[in-house]
């Protein structure tokens, strides 16, 4: 039973690490996208 739990924990850690790595890699692009969306919102609100 303990073995199965350890495997689950290992899988969770691996998945979390992978998600974190992906987020860090995509972060600059995401920041740029957010800035673009904000600028678009500002222009829409100014009308």
Secondary structure, DSSP 8 states (H G I E B T S, - for coil): -HHHHHHHHHHHHHHHHHHHHHHHHHHHHHHHHHHHHHHHHHHHHH-
